Amino acid sequence: MKTLYLGQFVPGDSPVHRLDPRVKILSALLLSIVILDAGSAEGLVVTVFLLTAAALSGLSAGRIAEALKPLAWFFAILFCLHLFLTEGRPIVPALPAVTYEGLERGVSVTWQFVALVVSAAILTMTTVPSELVGGLEKLLRPLSRIGVPSYDIATMVSISLRFVPTLLEEVERIKEAQMARGADFASGGLVKKLKKMATLVIPLILCTFRRADELALAMEGRGYHRGPRTYLHELKFSRVDYAALFAVMALLTGVEMLRFLPL
């Protein structure tokens, strides 16, 4: 089975795939605001919402976990930093650095980052890159009246999102090439593994510059120029899109109201 990378579009005909990209973009933005300010009760509701959205998208938990696998080290380091560096009541007297407050803070912050990445993954996995550009440009178009280049910003964001799976794929290719030449990334302790992984940085940077040059030449060869343009398929809200956006806004508003209720 082909490896599924974070940010890679997954073709499908699910209800989420058929939604207008503007609905999904606005939902992801609103959800991000709620996630960054969520408590335990709100976090539980948001988690259920993300699981439901993934199920409606036809994305199983295994596929989401596979896409998040490259970020597992980041999540683990983030959790450990809060676990060992937060002052408070020690869980084990022999280990005063490990506190209840650190455990709670580590779980909370790690969950926030995981939820943000999952929401972004659902957006990019269910939206064609061209539609993502069109949706961003439509949302930013009112700002063009004050001189904000809406289409250029949408194009840059789309290219950035598109480069995420490309760079992850390049890391795997470089790693496999070095393993074929005798490199061993599995043996040794954590420090040795990190040093070995650092050998991938320079080839990855060079590959990134090469990819950027190829992209620039391809865009120039196809006559790309800055400024507004027309689309083959114009985006239009349907009743389903309005209903979905209203449902998401109502749910997230209800989640925000949970913090004012006595528990």
C-alpha positions as CSV (number, residue, x, y, z in Angstrom):
1,M,0.0,0.0,0.0
2,K,1.3,3.4,-0.9
3,T,2.4,5.5,2.2
4,L,-0.1,8.2,3.1
5,Y,1.6,11.5,3.9
6,L,0.3,14.4,5.9
7,G,-1.2,17.0,3.6
8,Q,-1.7,14.6,0.7
9,F,-5.1,14.6,-1.0
10,V,-7.1,11.3,-0.8
11,P,-9.6,11.0,-3.6
12,G,-13.1,10.1,-2.5
13,D,-16.8,10.8,-2.8
14,S,-17.7,11.3,0.9
15,P,-20.0,14.0,2.2
16,V,-16.9,16.0,3.4
17,H,-15.2,15.7,0.0
18,R,-18.3,17.2,-1.7
19,L,-18.5,20.2,0.6
20,D,-17.5,23.6,-0.7
21,P,-13.8,24.2,0.2
22,R,-14.7,27.5,1.9
23,V,-16.9,25.6,4.3
24,K,-14.0,23.3,5.3
25,I,-11.5,26.2,5.5
26,L,-13.8,28.3,7.8
27,S,-14.6,25.2,9.9
28,A,-10.9,24.4,10.3
29,L,-10.1,28.0,11.3
30,L,-13.0,28.2,13.8
31,L,-12.0,24.8,15.2
32,S,-8.4,25.9,15.7
33,I,-9.6,28.8,17.8
34,V,-11.7,26.5,20.0
35,I,-8.9,23.9,20.3
36,L,-6.3,26.5,21.5
37,D,-8.7,27.6,24.3
38,A,-10.3,24.2,25.2
39,G,-10.5,22.7,28.6
40,S,-11.1,19.0,29.4
41,A,-14.9,19.1,28.7
42,E,-14.5,21.1,25.5
43,G,-11.6,18.9,24.5
44,L,-13.7,15.7,24.7
45,V,-16.4,17.3,22.5
46,V,-13.8,18.4,20.0
47,T,-12.2,15.0,19.9
48,V,-15.6,13.4,19.2
49,F,-16.2,16.0,16.5
50,L,-12.8,15.2,14.8
51,L,-13.5,11.5,14.9
52,T,-16.9,12.0,13.4
53,A,-15.5,14.3,10.7
54,A,-12.8,11.7,9.9
55,A,-15.5,9.0,9.6
56,L,-17.7,11.1,7.4
57,S,-14.6,11.7,5.2
58,G,-13.9,8.0,4.8
59,L,-10.6,8.3,6.6
60,S,-10.0,5.6,9.1
61,A,-8.2,6.2,12.4
62,G,-5.3,4.0,11.0
63,R,-4.9,6.3,8.0
64,I,-4.9,9.4,10.1
65,A,-2.4,7.8,12.5
66,E,-0.2,6.8,9.5
67,A,-0.2,10.4,8.3
68,L,0.7,11.7,11.7
69,K,3.5,9.2,12.3
70,P,6.3,11.5,11.1
71,L,5.3,14.0,13.8
72,A,5.3,11.4,16.6
73,W,8.8,12.5,17.8
74,F,7.6,16.1,18.0
75,F,4.6,15.2,20.1
76,A,6.7,13.0,22.4
77,I,9.3,15.7,23.0
78,L,6.6,18.3,23.6
79,F,4.9,16.1,26.2
80,C,8.2,15.3,27.9
81,L,9.2,19.0,28.1
82,H,6.0,19.9,30.0
83,L,6.2,16.7,32.1
84,F,9.7,17.3,33.4
85,L,9.9,21.2,33.4
86,T,6.6,22.1,35.0
87,E,6.8,22.8,38.8
88,G,4.2,21.4,41.1
89,R,3.4,18.4,43.3
90,P,5.7,15.4,42.5
91,I,3.9,12.2,41.4
92,V,6.8,10.1,42.8
93,P,8.8,11.5,45.7
94,A,12.0,10.0,44.2
95,L,11.4,11.9,41.0
96,P,10.5,15.5,42.0
97,A,10.8,16.7,38.4
98,V,7.7,14.7,37.4
99,T,4.7,16.5,38.7
100,Y,0.9,16.2,38.5
101,E,0.8,19.7,37.0
102,G,3.4,18.7,34.4
103,L,1.5,15.6,33.4
104,E,-1.7,17.6,33.1
105,R,-0.1,20.3,31.1
106,G,1.8,17.9,28.9
107,V,-1.4,16.0,28.0
108,S,-3.3,19.2,27.3
109,V,-0.7,20.9,25.1
110,T,0.1,17.7,23.2
111,W,-3.6,17.1,22.6
112,Q,-4.0,20.6,21.3
113,F,-1.2,20.1,18.7
114,V,-2.5,16.7,17.7
115,A,-6.0,18.1,17.3
116,L,-4.7,21.0,15.2
117,V,-2.8,18.7,12.9
118,V,-5.7,16.3,12.6
119,S,-8.1,19.1,11.6
120,A,-5.6,20.4,9.0
121,A,-5.1,16.9,7.7
122,I,-8.8,16.3,7.2
123,L,-9.0,19.6,5.3
124,T,-6.1,18.8,3.0
125,M,-7.0,15.1,2.5
126,T,-10.5,15.9,1.4
127,T,-9.9,19.0,-0.7
128,V,-8.3,19.1,-4.2
129,P,-5.4,21.6,-4.1
130,S,-6.9,23.6,-7.0
131,E,-10.1,23.9,-5.0
132,L,-8.2,24.9,-1.9
133,V,-6.6,27.7,-3.8
134,G,-9.9,28.9,-5.1
135,G,-11.6,28.7,-1.7
136,L,-8.8,30.7,0.0
137,E,-8.8,33.3,-2.8
138,K,-12.6,33.7,-2.5
139,L,-12.4,34.2,1.3
140,L,-9.5,36.7,1.0
141,R,-11.0,38.5,-2.0
142,P,-12.7,41.3,0.0
143,L,-9.2,42.2,1.3
144,S,-8.0,43.0,-2.2
145,R,-9.9,46.3,-2.0
146,I,-7.3,47.5,0.5
147,G,-4.3,46.2,-1.5
148,V,-4.0,42.7,-0.1
149,P,-3.0,40.3,-3.0
150,S,-5.5,37.6,-2.2
151,Y,-4.7,35.2,-5.0
152,D,-1.0,35.4,-4.4
153,I,-1.5,34.6,-0.7
154,A,-3.8,31.7,-1.6
155,T,-1.3,30.3,-4.1
156,M,1.6,30.5,-1.5
157,V,-0.5,28.8,1.2
158,S,-1.5,26.0,-1.3
159,I,2.1,25.5,-2.4
160,S,3.2,25.3,1.2
161,L,0.6,22.7,2.0
162,R,1.4,20.7,-1.1
163,F,5.1,20.7,-0.3
164,V,4.5,19.0,3.1
165,P,3.9,15.5,1.7
166,T,6.6,16.1,-0.9
167,L,9.2,16.8,1.7
168,L,8.1,13.8,3.8
169,E,8.4,11.6,0.8
170,E,11.9,13.0,0.0
171,V,13.0,12.2,3.6
172,E,11.9,8.6,3.2
173,R,13.8,8.4,-0.2
174,I,17.0,9.9,1.3
175,K,16.7,7.6,4.3
176,E,16.3,4.5,2.1
177,A,19.2,5.6,-0.1
178,Q,21.5,5.9,2.9
179,M,20.3,2.6,4.3
180,A,21.1,1.0,1.0
181,R,24.7,2.3,1.4
182,G,25.0,0.8,4.9
183,A,23.5,3.4,7.2
184,D,21.8,2.1,10.3
185,F,19.0,4.3,11.8
186,A,17.5,1.6,14.1
187,S,20.4,0.8,16.4
188,G,21.7,2.8,19.3
189,G,20.2,5.0,21.9
190,L,18.0,8.1,21.5
191,V,21.0,10.5,21.1
192,K,22.7,8.3,18.5
193,K,19.5,8.0,16.6
194,L,19.1,11.8,16.6
195,K,22.6,12.2,15.3
196,K,22.0,9.8,12.6
197,M,18.8,11.5,11.6
198,A,20.7,14.8,11.4
199,T,22.6,13.4,8.4
200,L,19.4,13.7,6.5
201,V,19.1,17.5,6.9
202,I,21.7,18.7,4.4
203,P,20.4,16.4,1.5
204,L,16.9,17.5,2.4
205,I,17.8,21.2,2.2
206,L,19.5,20.7,-1.2
207,C,16.5,18.7,-2.4
208,T,14.1,21.4,-1.2
209,F,16.0,24.1,-3.2
210,R,16.0,21.9,-6.3
211,R,12.3,21.3,-6.0
212,A,11.7,25.0,-5.6
213,D,13.7,25.8,-8.7
214,E,11.8,23.1,-10.6
215,L,8.5,24.5,-9.4
216,A,9.5,28.1,-10.4
217,L,10.5,26.9,-13.9
218,A,7.3,24.9,-14.3
219,M,5.1,27.9,-13.3
220,E,7.1,30.2,-15.6
221,G,6.9,27.7,-18.5
222,R,3.1,27.6,-18.1
223,G,2.8,31.4,-18.2
224,Y,2.0,32.0,-14.6
225,H,1.6,35.6,-13.6
226,R,0.4,37.5,-10.5
227,G,-3.1,38.9,-10.2
228,P,-6.7,37.8,-10.5
229,R,-7.8,35.1,-12.8
230,T,-10.9,33.1,-13.8
231,Y,-11.7,29.5,-12.8
232,L,-12.9,26.5,-14.8
233,H,-15.4,25.8,-12.1
234,E,-16.8,28.7,-10.1
235,L,-17.5,27.9,-6.4
236,K,-21.1,28.3,-5.3
237,F,-22.6,27.6,-1.9
238,S,-25.4,25.0,-1.9
239,R,-28.0,24.3,0.7
240,V,-25.9,21.5,2.1
241,D,-22.9,23.8,2.4
242,Y,-25.0,26.4,4.3
243,A,-26.4,23.7,6.5
244,A,-23.0,22.2,7.2
245,L,-21.4,25.6,8.0
246,F,-24.3,26.5,10.3
247,A,-24.1,23.1,12.1
248,V,-20.3,23.5,12.7
249,M,-20.7,27.1,13.9
250,A,-23.6,26.0,16.3
251,L,-21.5,23.1,17.6
252,L,-18.4,25.2,18.2
253,T,-20.4,28.0,19.9
254,G,-21.9,25.4,22.2
255,V,-18.4,24.1,23.0
256,E,-17.3,27.6,23.9
257,M,-20.3,28.0,26.2
258,L,-19.3,24.9,28.1
259,R,-16.6,26.8,29.9
260,F,-19.2,29.1,31.5
261,L,-21.2,26.2,32.9
262,P,-20.5,25.1,36.5
263,L,-19.0,21.6,36.6
